[in-house]
């Protein structure tokens, strides 16, 4: 009897090792290697003959296919399935494609089940065949959530099952147009490891992919995330699906954002904004209006004209500079990359003459929104300078100041894309004063600067100083 060989696979990154070690050599995580069964080795040794030598030329000539020029390949116009959730359809590229797999990841309690429930309810109301497979909740628990979403959600068929084989059989019998699997980590086969293991996730995803492509089922796989915010399971799962969506936000806040990190049928730069309410998620079609209305107009606050995909969005960036007694001052960022904040603070100290070595610096993007584009550098720099000088960044008429621009290591301001659309969005909401980098086209209502020093001088020169506490005055004198 042949000996069964085993190997050890990392549950975080999928790295395979021949022996167990406490730490994964692929990702560096501890105690993540799980024992799995190795696939049987081929008796023929791959493409080699029984004698160990390479097969002769022409051994596979009968299996060769005929390449076709791409211009001769038919391009079918596949109609998309509209979820009638505008923000979701736009991020997907126009709706769900039949036969495609969408992986939706997010933190627990962020609203993944609510979003998918709303999508299935709208699809069912439009006449599409739907199916909701829950491996985490019973059918009664799924109904309790559906009651909050309206009568249309109660007409969606649900299956409470965590075993893979019955789920695949149900898909073959029911043949829905759209199916939600909540979640992929809960499915497990009759033979194999426990649910959530690397081998089980790979097996479940492969089986669901095969049936979805065969029956043209648009499949939405809900996935868990790790403590670092990355999708749990092997990386092969993200390569296997057609679209990867990330549902982000904070449970204590009302705003949620959904963005695509991979999309074979659309752009990966689009973002959708939602607001969590008692009756479910509500689309925020014009988020700029919400964020501008909530701008504080106090020292340390500035409006950033950012780009989220093809749509300009105005968000408020806030900063707090406070004296510290610690040897290593704190640098905390919420909504922007912490390493990017450290870079901006270093440039302010070196090229703008703003001393921050004895102060804690806190930066926050209001509303729980995350901004990853480099055009946010100028907004962070102006907010920190405003907080440190205790001077508001407002125009003489009391309106907030808007800005955008990338910051270089030598203190220069660099151009970013879609300057005209950013300025137009600011003007749309009455923000007539916009600061930006020089070198691009001349836009009405936009003041351009080539260095961070001149931009800070211009921005703080428009505002008014506020009464400051003694500690804040000490910081200002140090600068």
C-alpha positions in Angstrom: 0.0 0.0 0.0 1.4 3.4 -1.0 2.4 5.7 1.8 0.3 8.8 2.2 2.5 11.9 2.1 1.6 15.0 4.1 2.6 18.6 3.9 2.0 21.7 5.9 0.1 24.7 4.4 -0.1 28.2 5.9 -3.6 29.3 6.6 -2.7 32.9 6.0 -0.7 33.0 2.8 -0.9 29.4 1.4 2.9 28.7 1.7 3.6 25.0 1.6 6.4 23.4 3.8 7.6 19.9 4.0 7.9 19.9 7.8 6.1 21.8 10.5 7.7 24.9 11.9 6.4 27.4 14.4 6.7 30.3 12.0 5.6 30.5 8.3 8.6 31.2 6.0 6.2 32.9 3.5 4.4 35.5 5.6 6.2 35.3 9.0 3.0 34.5 11.0 3.3 32.1 13.9 1.3 28.9 14.4 -0.4 29.0 11.0 0.9 25.8 9.4 -1.8 23.1 9.1 -1.2 19.5 8.1 -2.7 18.7 4.7 -2.5 15.7 2.4 -0.1 16.1 -0.5 -1.5 15.3 -4.0 -0.3 12.0 -5.5 2.7 12.1 -7.6 2.4 11.2 -11.3 3.8 7.8 -12.1 5.1 9.0 -15.5 7.0 11.9 -13.9 5.2 14.7 -15.6 6.2 15.0 -19.3 8.9 12.3 -19.0 8.6 8.7 -20.1 8.8 5.6 -18.0 12.5 5.5 -18.5 13.0 9.0 -17.1 13.9 10.6 -20.4 12.0 13.4 -22.1 9.2 12.3 -24.5 10.0 12.4 -28.1 9.0 15.3 -30.4 5.4 15.0 -31.7 4.2 12.9 -28.8 1.3 15.4 -28.1 0.8 16.7 -31.6 -2.7 15.2 -31.7 -3.8 17.4 -28.7 -2.6 20.7 -30.2 -5.2 23.5 -30.6 -5.5 26.0 -33.4 -4.8 29.6 -32.3 -7.2 32.3 -33.6 -6.3 35.9 -34.2 -8.0 38.1 -31.6 -9.7 40.2 -34.4 -11.5 37.0 -35.4 -12.8 36.2 -32.0 -16.4 37.0 -31.4 -17.2 39.4 -28.6 -20.6 38.6 -27.3 -22.6 41.3 -25.6 -23.5 39.7 -22.3 -26.3 41.6 -20.5 -25.5 42.4 -16.9 -27.7 41.8 -13.9 -28.6 45.1 -12.3 -28.8 45.1 -8.5 -30.5 48.5 -8.6 -28.0 49.7 -6.0 -26.3 52.4 -8.0 -23.2 52.6 -5.9 -22.7 48.8 -6.1 -23.4 48.5 -9.8 -21.0 51.3 -10.6 -18.2 49.6 -8.6 -18.9 46.3 -10.4 -18.6 48.0 -13.7 -22.4 48.1 -14.6 -23.8 45.1 -12.7 -23.2 41.4 -12.2 -21.9 39.3 -15.1 -23.6 35.9 -15.5 -21.1 33.2 -14.7 -18.8 35.5 -12.8 -17.5 35.1 -9.2 -17.4 38.1 -6.9 -15.5 37.9 -3.6 -16.9 40.4 -1.0 -14.7 40.9 2.1 -15.2 43.0 5.2 -14.9 43.2 8.9 -17.6 41.4 11.1 -20.7 43.5 11.5 -19.8 46.0 8.7 -22.9 45.2 6.7 -21.9 42.5 4.2 -25.0 40.4 4.7 -27.2 43.5 4.6 -25.7 44.6 1.3 -26.0 41.2 -0.3 -29.6 40.8 1.1 -30.6 44.1 -0.5 -29.0 43.2 -3.8 -30.9 39.8 -3.9 -34.2 41.5 -2.9 -33.9 44.0 -5.8 -32.9 41.2 -8.3 -35.8 39.0 -7.1 -38.2 42.0 -7.5 -37.0 42.4 -11.1 -37.8 38.8 -12.0 -34.3 37.2 -11.5 -34.0 33.8 -9.8 -32.0 34.2 -6.6 -30.6 32.0 -3.8 -29.1 32.9 -0.5 -26.9 30.2 1.1 -26.0 30.8 4.7 -23.4 28.7 6.5 -23.2 30.8 9.6 -26.9 31.5 10.4 -30.1 29.5 10.5 -33.0 30.3 8.1 -34.9 31.9 11.0 -32.0 34.2 11.7 -31.7 35.2 8.0 -35.4 36.0 8.0 -35.1 38.3 10.9 -32.6 40.4 9.0 -34.7 40.2 5.8 -37.7 41.7 7.7 -35.8 44.9 8.1 -35.1 45.1 4.4 -38.8 45.0 3.2 -41.2 42.5 1.6 -39.0 41.9 -1.4 -36.2 40.4 0.7 -38.7 37.9 2.2 -39.3 36.4 -1.3 -35.6 35.4 -1.6 -35.1 31.6 -1.2 -32.7 30.7 1.5 -30.7 27.6 2.3 -29.0 27.1 5.7 -26.2 24.6 4.8 -22.5 24.4 5.5 -21.6 21.2 3.6 -20.3 21.7 0.1 -21.9 18.8 -1.7 -25.5 19.7 -0.9 -24.8 23.4 -1.8 -23.4 22.3 -5.2 -26.4 20.0 -5.8 -28.8 22.7 -4.9 -27.2 25.0 -7.4 -27.5 22.4 -10.2 -31.2 21.8 -9.4 -32.4 25.3 -8.8 -30.1 27.0 -11.3 -30.5 30.6 -10.0 -29.3 33.6 -11.8 -27.6 35.0 -8.8 -26.4 33.2 -5.6 -24.8 34.5 -2.4 -22.6 32.2 -0.4 -22.3 33.5 3.2 -19.5 32.7 3.8 -16.9 30.7 1.8 -15.0 30.0 5.0 -17.9 28.0 6.5 -18.2 25.5 3.6 -16.5 22.1 4.0 -16.6 18.9 2.1 -17.5 15.5 3.3 -13.9 14.4 3.0 -11.1 16.7 4.0 -10.0 19.1 6.8 -12.1 21.4 8.9 -14.0 24.4 7.6 -11.8 27.5 7.2 -8.6 25.6 6.4 -6.6 26.3 3.3 -7.4 23.0 1.6 -11.1 23.3 2.3 -11.4 26.9 1.0 -9.5 26.0 -2.1 -11.7 22.9 -2.7 -14.9 24.8 -2.1 -13.9 27.7 -4.3 -12.9 25.3 -7.1 -16.2 23.4 -6.9 -18.3 26.6 -6.9 -16.3 28.1 -9.8 -17.0 25.0 -11.9 -20.7 25.0 -11.3 -21.0 28.8 -11.7 -19.2 28.8 -15.1 -21.2 25.8 -16.3 -24.6 27.1 -15.4 -23.9 30.9 -15.9 -24.6 31.7 -12.2 -23.4 35.0 -10.9 -21.9 34.0 -7.6 -21.1 36.3 -4.7 -18.8 34.8 -2.1 -18.7 36.5 1.2 -15.3 36.2 2.9 -13.8 36.9 6.3 -10.9 39.2 6.9 -7.9 38.9 9.1 -7.0 41.3 12.0 -4.9 43.2 9.5 -7.9 43.8 7.2 -6.7 41.4 4.5 -9.0 38.7 3.1 -8.6 35.4 5.0 -7.6 32.3 3.3 -5.1 31.5 0.6 -4.2 34.1 -2.0 -5.2 31.7 -4.7 -8.8 32.5 -3.7 -8.4 36.1 -4.9 -6.8 34.9 -8.2 -9.6 32.5 -8.8 -12.5 35.0 -8.7 -13.3 37.6 -11.3 -13.9 40.5 -8.9 -12.7 41.3 -5.4 -14.7 43.9 -3.4 -13.7 45.3 -0.1 -16.4 46.7 2.2 -14.8 49.1 4.6 -15.8 51.4 7.4 -16.1 51.5 11.2 -19.0 49.9 13.0 -19.3 52.9 15.3 -19.7 55.2 12.3 -22.5 55.4 9.8 -20.5 55.7 6.6 -19.4 52.6 4.6 -17.3 52.5 1.4 -17.0 49.7 -1.1 -14.2 49.5 -3.6 -12.8 46.9 -6.0 -9.2 45.8 -5.7 -9.6 43.5 -8.7 -12.3 43.6 -11.5 -12.1 41.7 -14.8 -15.2 43.4 -16.0 -14.7 47.0 -14.9 -12.3 49.6 -13.4 -10.6 49.0 -10.0 -10.5 52.7 -9.1 -14.3 53.2 -8.4 -15.7 53.6 -4.9 -19.2 53.5 -3.6 -20.4 55.3 -0.4 -23.2 54.0 1.8 -24.7 55.1 5.1 -26.0 52.6 7.6 -29.4 53.3 8.9 -32.1 51.4 10.8 -33.7 50.1 7.6 -30.4 49.0 6.1 -27.8 50.6 3.9 -28.6 53.8 2.1 -26.7 55.1 -0.9 -24.9 58.4 -0.6 -25.0 59.5 -4.2 -23.3 62.9 -3.4 -20.9 62.4 -0.4 -19.3 65.7 -1.0 -22.4 67.6 0.2 -22.4 65.6 3.5 -18.7 66.1 4.3 -18.7 69.8 3.4 -21.7 70.5 5.6 -19.9 68.8 8.5 -16.6 70.7 8.1 -15.8 72.4 11.4 -13.9 75.5 10.0 -11.7 75.4 13.1 -7.9 75.4 13.3 -6.6 72.1 12.1 -9.4 71.5 9.5 -9.2 71.7 5.7 -11.2 70.3 2.9 -9.5 67.8 0.5 -10.6 67.6 -3.1 -9.8 64.0 -3.7 -10.5 61.6 -6.5 -12.2 58.2 -5.9 -12.0 56.5 -9.2 -13.7 58.7 -11.8 -15.6 60.7 -9.2 -14.3 63.7 -7.3 -15.2 63.7 -3.5 -14.7 66.4 -1.0 -13.7 65.2 2.5 -12.6 67.0 5.6 -9.0 66.3 7.0 -8.5 67.2 10.6 -5.3 67.5 12.6 -4.4 68.0 16.2 -1.0 69.1 17.5 -0.5 68.9 21.2 2.7 69.1 23.4 4.0 65.8 24.8 6.1 64.7 27.7 7.1 61.4 26.0 10.5 60.9 24.6 9.0 59.6 21.4 6.0 61.8 20.3 3.0 59.9 19.0 2.1 59.9 15.4 -1.4 58.6 14.8 -3.4 58.5 11.6 -7.0 57.5 10.8 -8.1 57.4 7.2 -4.6 57.9 5.7 -1.4 55.8 5.7 0.7 56.3 8.8 3.9 56.1 6.8 2.7 58.8 4.5 1.9 61.0 7.6 5.5 60.5 8.8 6.8 61.7 5.4 4.6 64.8 5.4 5.7 65.7 9.0 9.4 65.3 8.0 9.0 67.6 5.0 7.1 70.2 7.2 10.0 70.2 9.7 12.7 70.4 7.1 11.3 72.7 4.4 8.5 74.7 6.1 10.1 75.5 9.4 7.4 73.9 11.5 8.8 72.3 14.7 7.0 69.1 15.6 9.7 67.2 17.5 8.1 67.9 20.9 4.5 67.5 20.0 2.0 64.6 19.4 0.4 64.7 16.0 -3.0 63.2 15.3 -4.6 63.2 11.8 -8.1 62.0 10.9 -10.2 61.9 7.8 -13.7 62.8 9.1 -16.6 60.5 8.5 -14.6 57.2 8.6 -13.5 57.6 5.0 -10.1 56.3 3.9 -8.0 58.2 1.4 -5.1 56.4 -0.3 -4.2 58.8 -3.1 -1.0 61.0 -3.0 -3.1 64.1 -3.7 -4.0 64.2 0.0 -0.4 65.2 1.0 -1.1 69.0 0.8 -4.3 68.7 2.9 -2.5 66.8 5.6 0.4 69.4 5.6 -2.0 72.4 5.8 -4.1 70.8 8.5 -1.0 70.1 10.7 0.3 73.6 10.1 -3.0 75.1 10.9 -3.3 73.2 14.1 0.3 74.0 15.1 -0.2 77.7 14.4 -3.7 77.7 15.8 -5.0 79.5 12.8 -8.1 78.5 10.8 -7.9 77.7 7.1 -10.9 79.7 6.0 -11.6 82.4 3.5 -12.6 86.0 4.5 -16.3 85.0 3.9 -16.0 82.1 6.4 -16.0 79.3 3.9 -13.6 76.4 4.3 -10.4 76.2 2.2 -10.1 73.4 -0.3 -6.8 71.9 -1.6 -5.1 69.0 -3.2 -1.5 68.1 -4.3 1.3 65.7 -3.8 4.3 66.6 -1.6 7.9 65.8 -2.7 10.8 65.1 -0.4 12.4 68.4 -1.3 9.3 70.4 -0.3 7.9 70.9 -3.8 4.3 70.4 -4.8 3.7 67.9 -7.6 0.8 67.7 -10.0 -2.0 65.1 -9.6 -4.6 64.0 -12.0 -8.0 65.5 -12.8 -7.3 69.0 -11.4 -10.2 70.5 -13.4 -12.7 68.0 -11.9 -11.4 68.6 -8.4 -11.8 72.4 -8.7 -15.2 72.1 -10.3 -16.4 69.9 -7.4 -15.2 72.5 -4.9 -16.9 75.3 -6.8 -20.1 73.3 -6.9 -20.4 73.5 -3.1 -19.4 77.1 -2.8 -15.7 76.6 -2.1 -14.2 79.3 -4.4 -10.7 79.2 -2.9 -8.7 76.2 -3.9 -5.0 75.6 -3.4 -3.1 73.3 -5.7 0.3 72.6 -7.3 1.7 74.8 -10.0 2.6 73.6 -13.5 -0.8 72.5 -14.8 -3.5 74.4 -16.7 -4.7 77.7 -15.3 -8.1 77.2 -13.6 -10.4 79.9 -12.3 -10.5 80.2 -8.5 -7.4 78.1 -8.0 -4.2 79.4 -6.5 -1.1 77.5 -7.5 2.1 77.0 -5.6 5.4 75.3 -6.3 6.5 74.7 -2.7 4.9 73.7 0.6 6.2 76.8 2.3 4.4 79.2 -0.1 1.2 77.1 0.1 1.2 77.3 3.9 1.8 81.0 3.9 -1.0 81.6 1.4 -3.5 79.3 3.2 -2.8 80.7 6.7 -2.8 84.2 5.4 -6.5 83.9 4.4 -7.7 82.8 7.8 -7.9 84.3 11.3 -6.0 83.4 14.4 -8.0 81.8 17.3 -7.3 82.3 21.0 -4.9 79.6 22.0 -4.0 77.9 25.2 -0.5 78.4 26.7 0.8 75.1 25.4 -0.4 75.9 21.9 1.3 79.3 22.1 4.5 77.6 23.1 4.4 75.4 20.1 3.8 78.4 17.8 6.7 80.3 19.2 8.9 77.3 18.7 8.1 77.3 15.0 
